[in-house]
Amino acid sequence: MECNRCEEPSVMHAAYSGAHLCEAHFRESVEKRVRRRVRRDDLVPHDATPENPQTWVIGLSGGKDSVVLTQLLYDTFEEDPRIELVGLTIHEGIEGYRDKSVDACIELADDLDIRHEVVSYAEEFGVEMDDVVEDDPENMAACAYCGVFRRDLLEEYAEKLGADLMLTGHNLDDEAQTAMMNFLEGDVAQIAKHFDASLGPISEREDQDAFVPRAKPLRDVPEKEVALYAHLEDLPAHITECPHSSEAYRAEIQQLLYDLEENHPGTRHSILSGYEELAGIVANRYNGDDEEGADLRECVECGSTTTRERCRKCSLLDALV
C-alpha cells in the first residue's frame, strides 16, 4: 500500500483512523501527537525562562516507551533553554534483564548528551528483586513489591534532582488498561487521584505540594506504534518482558482490550478520552474534600510522605529482613 499523504510505501496501517503512512509521515504523526499532548497538558509553564529553566526528570527504564519518550522530548526541546532533561534509571536487581536495559539507558543518554542518574535497590534498600521474589514474605506478586520500591525511588530522586516535572513513558494501551481497571473496580477515589497525579492538565490539577507533578506525553500513541518508532529510529531500546512480571488482572484487561480493538478499532482512544473527561469531573468533586489528604504525614523511619505512621516501603523492607 502507498502512504495516504504521498506515493511512498506505507510502513504501518492505523485501523482506528484508516491511515496508511510511510516512514516519514508515520514519524511525523507520532511526534505531532506527543507535542500536542505537551501543549494540552500545560507542561511548559508560562513563567519558564532561560534564567529560570524547568528541570524535567524522565523515568528512563531502557524499554521502548521511555527511550522513545526521551528521544522525542530531546528532539523537541534540544534548542529550548527553558527545559533541562535528566534521565533517572532504577536498577531493581533482576539478573539477565535490568543490566541490559541499563546499558541501553546509558547509550541513549550518552548519544543525547543529557544528564543521567542510575539508582539501585541494592544500594538504597539493601535488597534486589531476585531475592525479594524468592523470599516473598507477604505472599504478593513481584510487581506489588517492585511498584512500591520503584515509586519511592522515583519520587525521592526526582526531588533530589530538583525536578519540576516527572515524565514517564506510559502509552495509550497502558492508560486505557488502567482506566478499565479503575472502572471495573469501582474505584472512584482512585480515578480522581489519577487525574490530579498525572492525567489532567497541570493548570487543572489540585495542588499537591508534597509530590513532584507527573506527566505522560506518550499516552495518545498505541504501544505498537511506539515500538515501530523505536525500530525506525534505531533507538537502543531493550524490548523484553520482565521475568518476574505477574500482574494477572492487568494481563486479562490487556487481552480484553486487544480483542475489542481488533473488532472495534478506536476502542482504546474512546475509553481514554471518556475516562479523562470523567476523571476531571470526579477530581472536581473530591477537590476541597480534606478526607483524602488530611492525614498526610512523614514516615517515622524514612521521612517520605505517607498516610500511615510507617510508609508501605518501610513496612515491606522490614518484612524482608
N, C-alpha and C positions, 0 to 999 in steps of 0.2 A: 504494500500500500504506500501511496505517496502522502507526504505531510499535507495537512489541510491548509497550511499557510504558504507553502512553497512546493517545488517539484522534487525535493529531496526525499529519499526513502524514509519512512517513519521508523522509529525505534520503539514506540510504545503506542498503545491504544487505551485511552481512558474511557471505559464503558459508561461511567457516570455522566460524562459530558458528550460522548460520541467522537471526541477529538482523536485524530491520528497526528502525532508530532514527530518531526525529525529531531536529531540530536540537539541542534542549536535552539530550536523552538521549545523543546522539552526543558532544556536548561533554563531558558528564559522564563518559562511558565513557573517552575519551582522557585526561582529567585524572586519573581514578582509576587508570588503568594507569601513568601516569608517577609519581604519588605513591607507588604501591605499589612501584615499582622503586626509588625513592629510599630507601624503608624497607628493602627486601630487600637492597640493596647497602650498607647501613650508611653512607650518605653523610654523615649528620649525626652526628658523634661525641658520645659521652655527656658529654665534658668541655667541649663548646662552651657558652659563656655570653655574655651581652651584654657582659661585661667582657673576654672573650677570644673574639671572634667569628671565624668562619671566612670566608676570602675565596675565593669561587668564581669562577674566570675561565672565561667561556664563549667558545668559538671561534665568533665571530659572523661568518658569511660573507655574510649577506643573503639566502641561499637559504631555501626554505620550512622546511627542517628546523631550522636554527639559530635562525631567527626564532620558530618555534613553541616550541622549547625555551626560549628566553629569556623569552617571554611566560608560559609555564606556570610556570617557576621564579619569576618575579616575582610571579605571582598567588599562588603557594604560600607564598612567604617574605617578601612585602612587609611584613608586620607582625611578622616574626620578627627581633629584634635580634641573633640569633646568626649570621645569614648576611648577607654583603655580596656582591652580584653585580657583576661587572665584565665588560663586553664587550670582546673583543680581535679586531680585524679585520685580516686580512693582505691588502694590496693587491699582487697579483702583477705588475701591469703588463700587462693584456690589454685592448687598445683596444676600446671598444664593449661591453664585458662587465662588467669589475670596477667601473668608475666608477658604473654604475647600482646595483650591489649594495651598494657602499659608501654610496651615498645612502640606500638602504633601511635600512642599519645605523644610520646617523646619525639618521634619522627615528624609528626604534624606540627607540633609546637616549634621545633627547630626550623622546619620549612617556612613557617609563617613569621618566625622571629617574635613570638609572643611569650610573655612570662608564663611559666608552668610550674605548678607545685604538685608533688606526689606525697600522699599521706597514707599510712598503712594501719590496719587494725593491730598488727603485731606491735608496732611502736607506741600506738596510742592506748590500746586496751590490754596488750599482753596476750591476745588470742588471735587465732586465724580461723577462717570459716571452715576449713577442712576439719579442724579439731572440734569446732562447735557442732558440726553435723554429726560427728562420731559420738560426742557426749550427749547432746540433746537433752539436758536436764528438765526442760519444760515440756518435752514431748510436742514440739511445734515443728512446722515446716521450716526449712532452712531460710526461706525468704522472709519469714517473720522476724528472725534474729537479725538477718542482714539488713532488712529495711530500717530497723531501729538504729543500728550502729551507723549505717551509711548516712541517714538523715542527720544524725547528731554531728558527724564529722563535717558534712557539707555546710551545715549551719554555723558550726564553730569556726571553721576556717574561712568561710565567707566573711564573717565578722572580722577575723584577724587580718584578712587581706583588704579590709576597708571597702567591702562590696556595697555598692548602691543597689545592685540587682543581681540575683542568681538566676541563670538561664539553664534549662535542661532540654534534652533532645526528644521530648515526648512527641510522637507523631499522631496523625489522625486516628489510626487504629487504637493506639494506647488510650487516647482520651475518650473515644467512643466506648471502649470497653469499660473504663472507669465510670462513665455516665450510666451505662446499663447496669453495672453492679450496684451503684448507689440507688437507682430507680428500683431495682428488684429487691433490694434490702430495705426499702422504705426509709432510708437514712436522710431525712430532710435536713437535719443539722449539718451533716457532712457535706451536703450539696452547697449549703451556704458557706461553709468553711472553704470548700474548693474554690468558689468564686473569689473570696477575699484573699485566699492564699496565692493563687496562681492563674486563675482563669479570666477574671474580669479586667477591664482596662484599669491601669494604675489609678487614674483620676476618679474611678467609681468605687474603688475598694474601701472598706472600713480600715482606718489606720491601725496598723499592727506594729507598733514601735519595738516590740520585743523580738521581732523576726526580720530577717532580710527579705524584701519582696522577691517573689519568684515570677518567672515568665516562661512561656513555651512557644516560641515563634514558629516551630515546625508543625503545629497542631492542625494546620489545614492541608498537610501533604500526606497522602497514604504511604504506608510502610514500604510497599513495593517500589514506589516512585523514589523514596529516599534511597533505597538500595540501588536502584538504577542510576541515580545521580552520583552516588559514591563510585560506582563502577565506571561510568563515563568519564568522571574526573580523575580516575585512577588514584583515589584517596587511600591512605594507609589505614583502612578500617579492618578490625578483627571481627569478622562476621561468623559467629558461632554461638550456640546456646550455653549458658552456664550449666555445668554438670550437676549442680545442686538445685536447679530451678524446679519448683514443685508447687506452683500456685494452681492447684487443680481447678478451683472455681473460676479463676480468670481464664484458664485454658478452655473451659466449657463455654464461657461467654465469647471468647475469641472464635471458636468454631461456629457458634451460632451466628455471629456477625459475618463470618466468611460466607456461610450458606445464604444469608439474607442478601448480602451484597452481590453474590453470584446471580441470584434470581431477581433482585430488585436493585440495580445499580444506583448508587447515590444514597443508600440507606445510612452509611456512616456519617456522611455530611449532614443529612437531615436530623439524625439523632443528636449530633453535637451542636448543631445550630439551635434546635429547640431546647436542648439542655442548658446552653449558655444563657438563653433568654430567661428560662425558668430559674436558673441559679441566681441571676441578678435580682429577680423578684423576691426569691426566698431570702437572699442576703439582706435586702432592704427590710424584710420582716424581722430578721434577727438583729439587725443593727440597733443599738441602743438597749438591747436586752442584755443586762450585765451577768445573767446567769452563766453564760459560757465563758466569759473572760475574767470574772471577779476573782477566781481562785488561782490565777497565775502567780507563781512564786519561783524562787530559786531552789534548785535541788540542794539538799543539805550536804551532799557528798561532792558534786562536781560544779554546782553553781549554774547549771543550764536551766532554761525556763521550762517549767512543768506545771501541771495541775496537782501533782502529788508531792508528798514530803520528799520522797526519793524518786527520781525520774526512772522511766522504764529501762533506759540503757543501764543505769547503775544496778537496778534490780536483776537484770539478765546477767550482767557480769558477775554479780555475787553468786548467782546460781551456778555459774560455770566454774567457780573456784573449787 
